[in-house]
Amino acid sequence: MDWVDLLPQGGDRGYNSFLMLSDRFSKTPMFSTCHRDDKAMDTALLIWNIVVSWTGIFTNIISERDPKFTSELWKNFHQLFGTKLSFSTATTHKLMV
């Protein structure tokens, strides 16, 4: 999971980023347009609408240490669904489980 940002604004809503998600097992990529300043709740809703509706509840998310994922909202989100959040480092992408 990663954000690609600093893109030129596009679309009716002025999107300037997109969220890229990938299923670790099927390698299926999933993309959604978003805004660079989206909050954790916005990202949670994107993930719900894209991933959960397509693949079901996930068991693990791997992400860099983005503030959106270290927030209290995400801690509660993962606790609610019984998922585990694993962080990678930005330079080596090694998991910190």
N, C-alpha and C positions, 0 to 999 in steps of 0.2 A: 504494500500500500504506500502510495506516495502522491504528493501534489506536484503538479507542473504549473508554475505561475510566471508572472511578468509577461504574459501574452498580451497582444493588443486586444482591446475591448471588442467584443462581438456579440451579435444577437440582440434581440429586443431588450434584454435585461442587463446588458453590459458585462457579460461574463469575461473574466480575465485570467482564469485558471481552470484546471480540470483535475479531478481526483481519479487516480488510476488504481484499480484493485486487481488482484490476480489470485485465482484459486490455486493453491499450492499443489494440488494433486492433478487437476485436469489442465492446468496451465492456461485456463480460459481468462483472457483479459476483460475487464469491465471498466468503463469510463463514464464519468459524469461531469458536465460543466459546473463550475461553481465560481465564487468570488474569492479573491485572495484574502479578504478580511472576514470570511465566514467564521463563525464561532463553533465551539464543540457541539452544540445542539444541532446546528446546521449540518455538520458532518455526520452526526449520528443519524439524522433523518435521511441523508443521502445513502448511507450504508444500509439503513433499513429498507429503503425503497429499491436499491439496486441489488444488494447481495441477499438479504434475508428473503425477499420475495422470490428470488430465483433459485437459491441453493439451500435455503433454510438457515437455522441458527448456526453460526460458526463456533468452533471450539477454541480457536487461537487466532490472534491478529499479530502480525509482525510489523513494527513501525519504528522509525527513528524516534528520538525523544522529543517529539513535537509537543509544545504546550497544550495543544488540543487534546492530546491523549494522556497527559499527566494531570488533567483537571479532575476535580471532584466528581463532575458529571460522568466522566468515563469510568472512574473507579466504581461508581454506583451502577453504571450500565453493565460492566463486566460482572459485578457481583450478582446483579439481578438475573443475568442469563447464564451464569456459571461458566463464563469464558475466561481465558487466560490471555493477558497482554504481554507479549515478549518484545523487548526493545533491542534494536540493533544499533551499532555505532555508525555515525554518518560516513566514516571513511572506509571501514572494512566490512560492514554489513554482517559482522559476527553477532550471533544471538546472545543476549544476556538473559538467560532463563532462570 
